[in-house]
Amino acid sequence: MKSERLHRLALDRYAAALRAGTATPYECLRYLEQRDSHGHSDREDLRYLAAVALVRHDPLFVATSVFGIGLESLTAADIDACIAAWTIDDDTLRGYLEAHLRLAVRALRLDREQLELALAALERARPAYAGEVEFLELRAEALEHHDDERYPPAIDAVIAATDPEWRAHPLRKAMSHAVALEHWLRYDALRARWAELPRNALCCECHTNFVADIDGLRALARGDVDEALRCLDAAVSVGGCPHLNSGGASLRLARELLDRRIALPQVAEHVRKAAQYRVTDRTRALTRELAERLG
């Protein structure tokens, strides 16, 4: 029998057990493993059922799985019920796994109570992390989309604790947050730190694209349209890289110029060049809007 047919038979078997409510933890695990690798067009949300069953049965699965396990579908009530079902005496380990679970589903916008529970678990787990940077990174990630006051000092702590040649990533996150809130004085201070990074920290073209894009937004905030347009050109005057080729170019400056109806032909050319890295939903949306406005 062909390998693909065997995988399909396995998926169908595990899916049937999940539908019947008789799936063992092993069958849940196998379903998620096979589904992640080979896909399955179920009308029922079997991935959700398998994920809940596994997280309740084996909390270590949350921190050690190497494939998608449907955590994004868990609700806050699911998380609380799973954690309550765990039988773990080691408070540090329990805190580690609880923090990992709560933050793994941070795609859900945590309410204030859930956020504080995640942070408390993270603090209990602090001795379990490999080093201070790992702990600080997770704390900053927890706050990034939920607390605009506590996030800046949290990401600043990550930047300070990270070796200079690896600081580009946390600096990018801090700069992006400052731009989103239009905290321009903070952006200027972070941008000065970016300029001080060693050259080996700027080894990827996506950094050049990103910084040129948000430098253009800063120029617009100062009212310097000419500089913003220079940054627009610089943002796509780079070679491809794995990140640009997979995630696409940053297009926040193009969006802002389009919304303000500034230099639309130049924006259209920018979007065309950006699409050469990767066509994304952002490039498609901008292309449609530009076509409508340019006639």
C-alpha positions in Angstrom: 0.0 0.0 0.0 1.2 3.5 -0.7 2.5 5.5 2.3 0.0 8.3 1.8 -2.9 5.8 1.9 -1.6 4.4 5.2 -1.4 7.8 6.7 -5.0 8.5 5.6 -6.2 5.2 7.1 -4.4 6.1 10.4 -6.0 9.6 10.5 -9.5 8.2 9.8 -9.1 5.7 12.6 -8.0 8.3 15.2 -10.6 10.8 14.0 -13.3 8.2 14.5 -12.2 7.5 18.0 -12.3 11.3 18.8 -15.8 11.6 17.3 -16.9 8.7 19.5 -15.3 10.1 22.6 -13.3 7.0 23.1 -9.8 8.2 22.0 -6.9 7.4 24.3 -4.2 9.9 24.9 -2.0 7.9 22.5 -4.7 8.2 19.8 -5.0 11.9 20.4 -1.3 12.3 20.0 -1.2 10.2 16.9 -4.1 12.2 15.4 -2.4 15.5 16.0 0.9 14.2 14.7 -0.6 12.8 11.5 -2.9 15.8 11.0 0.0 18.2 11.3 2.0 16.3 8.7 -0.7 15.2 6.2 -3.8 17.3 6.8 -7.3 16.2 7.5 -10.5 17.8 6.3 -12.7 17.3 9.4 -15.9 19.3 9.8 -15.7 18.7 13.5 -13.0 20.5 15.5 -11.2 17.3 16.3 -7.9 19.1 16.7 -9.4 21.0 19.6 -10.7 17.8 21.3 -7.3 16.1 20.9 -5.4 19.1 22.2 -7.6 19.5 25.4 -7.3 15.7 26.1 -3.5 15.7 25.8 -2.9 18.9 27.8 -5.0 17.5 30.6 -3.3 14.1 30.5 0.3 15.1 30.0 1.2 18.7 30.8 4.8 18.1 29.6 3.4 17.7 26.1 2.8 21.5 26.1 6.4 22.3 26.5 7.9 19.5 24.4 5.7 19.0 21.3 7.4 19.7 18.0 4.3 20.0 15.9 1.0 22.0 15.9 -1.3 20.8 18.7 -4.3 23.2 18.4 -3.6 25.3 21.4 -4.9 28.4 19.7 -8.4 26.9 20.0 -8.3 26.6 23.8 -10.4 29.0 25.8 -9.5 30.5 29.1 -11.9 28.0 30.8 -10.1 25.1 29.0 -6.8 26.3 30.3 -8.0 26.6 33.9 -9.6 23.2 33.7 -6.5 21.6 32.3 -4.2 23.1 34.9 -6.6 22.1 37.7 -6.4 18.5 36.5 -2.6 18.3 36.7 -1.0 16.3 39.5 2.4 18.0 39.9 3.9 18.6 43.3 7.0 20.5 42.1 5.8 24.2 42.2 8.6 25.4 40.0 7.8 22.8 37.3 4.1 23.4 37.7 4.7 27.2 37.3 6.8 26.6 34.2 4.2 24.4 32.5 1.4 26.7 33.5 3.2 29.8 32.1 4.1 27.9 28.9 0.4 26.9 28.4 -1.0 30.3 29.2 1.5 32.1 27.0 1.3 29.5 24.2 -2.3 30.6 23.6 -1.5 34.3 23.9 -3.0 34.7 20.4 -6.2 35.0 22.4 -6.1 38.4 23.9 -5.8 37.6 27.6 -8.0 39.6 29.9 -6.3 41.3 32.9 -7.0 38.3 35.2 -5.6 35.8 32.8 -2.5 38.0 32.1 -1.8 38.3 35.8 -2.2 34.5 36.3 0.3 33.9 33.4 2.8 36.4 34.9 2.5 34.8 38.4 3.1 31.4 37.0 6.1 32.7 35.1 7.6 34.2 38.2 7.2 30.9 40.1 8.9 29.2 37.3 11.9 31.5 37.2 14.4 29.0 38.5 13.5 26.6 35.8 14.6 28.7 32.9 18.0 28.1 31.3 19.0 31.7 31.9 17.8 35.2 32.8 17.3 36.2 29.1 14.9 33.3 28.4 12.8 34.4 31.4 12.9 38.0 30.5 11.9 37.2 26.9 8.8 35.3 27.9 7.8 38.0 30.4 8.1 40.6 27.6 6.1 38.4 25.2 3.3 38.1 27.8 3.0 41.8 28.1 3.6 42.8 24.5 0.0 42.9 23.3 -1.7 43.3 26.7 0.0 46.0 28.7 1.4 49.1 26.9 2.8 50.5 30.2 4.7 47.5 31.4 5.9 46.3 28.1 8.6 49.0 27.4 10.6 48.3 30.6 10.2 44.6 30.0 11.6 44.6 26.5 14.3 47.1 27.6 15.4 44.5 30.2 15.6 41.9 27.4 17.7 44.3 25.3 20.1 45.0 28.2 20.5 41.3 29.0 21.1 40.2 25.4 24.6 40.1 23.9 25.1 43.0 21.5 25.3 40.8 18.4 21.9 39.4 19.2 20.1 42.6 20.2 18.6 43.3 16.8 15.5 41.2 17.3 14.4 42.6 20.7 15.3 46.1 19.5 13.0 45.6 16.5 10.2 44.6 18.7 10.7 47.6 21.0 10.9 50.0 18.0 7.8 48.5 16.4 5.9 48.9 19.6 7.0 52.6 20.0 5.9 53.3 16.4 2.5 51.7 16.9 1.9 54.0 19.9 3.5 57.0 18.1 5.9 57.3 21.0 8.4 59.1 18.9 10.9 60.2 21.6 11.2 56.6 22.7 11.6 55.6 19.1 14.4 58.1 18.6 16.2 56.7 21.6 15.8 53.1 20.4 16.9 54.1 16.9 20.1 55.5 18.3 20.8 52.2 20.1 20.1 50.4 16.8 22.8 52.5 15.1 25.3 51.3 17.8 24.8 47.6 17.1 27.9 45.8 15.8 27.8 45.1 12.1 27.5 41.3 12.6 24.1 42.0 14.3 22.7 43.3 11.1 23.4 40.3 8.9 19.9 39.9 7.4 18.2 42.1 4.7 14.9 42.0 6.6 16.5 44.3 9.2 17.3 46.9 6.5 13.7 46.7 5.1 12.2 47.0 8.5 14.2 49.9 9.7 13.9 51.9 6.5 10.1 51.3 6.6 9.7 52.7 10.2 12.3 55.4 9.6 9.9 56.6 6.9 7.0 56.7 9.4 9.2 58.7 11.8 9.9 61.2 8.9 6.2 61.5 8.2 5.6 62.3 11.9 8.1 65.1 11.5 6.3 66.3 8.4 9.3 65.4 6.2 7.7 63.8 3.1 10.8 63.8 1.0 12.7 61.8 3.6 9.7 59.4 4.0 9.8 58.8 0.2 13.6 58.2 0.3 13.0 55.6 3.1 10.2 54.1 1.0 12.7 53.4 -1.8 15.4 52.2 0.6 13.0 49.7 2.1 12.8 47.6 -1.1 16.3 48.3 -2.3 17.5 45.1 -0.6 18.1 41.6 -1.6 15.9 38.8 -0.5 16.4 36.8 2.7 14.6 33.8 4.3 12.4 36.1 6.4 11.5 38.5 3.5 10.9 35.5 1.2 8.6 33.8 3.7 6.9 36.6 5.6 7.1 39.4 3.0 8.3 43.0 3.3 7.2 45.5 5.9 4.5 47.7 4.3 3.4 50.1 7.1 4.9 53.1 5.4 3.2 52.3 2.2 -0.1 51.9 4.0 0.3 55.3 5.7 1.2 57.1 2.5 -1.8 55.4 0.8 -4.1 56.5 3.5 -2.8 60.0 3.3 -2.9 59.9 -0.5 0.7 60.9 -0.8 2.8 60.0 -3.9 0.6 57.2 -4.9 2.5 56.2 -8.1 5.7 55.8 -6.0 3.7 53.8 -3.4 2.4 51.6 -6.2 6.0 50.9 -7.5 7.1 50.2 -3.9 4.3 47.6 -3.5 5.2 46.0 -6.8 8.8 45.6 -5.7 7.7 44.3 -2.3 5.7 41.6 -4.0 8.9 40.3 -5.6 10.0 39.0 -2.1 6.6 37.4 -1.4 3.0 38.2 -2.4 1.1 38.5 0.9 -2.4 39.5 1.9 -1.0 43.0 2.6 0.5 43.4 -0.9 -2.8 42.2 -2.4 -4.9 44.6 -0.4 -2.6 47.6 -1.2 -2.5 46.7 -4.9 -6.3 46.6 -5.1 -6.7 50.0 -3.3 -4.0 51.6 -5.4 -5.6 50.4 -8.6 -8.9 51.9 -7.4 -7.4 55.3 -6.5 -5.1 55.5 -9.5 -7.8 54.5 -11.9 
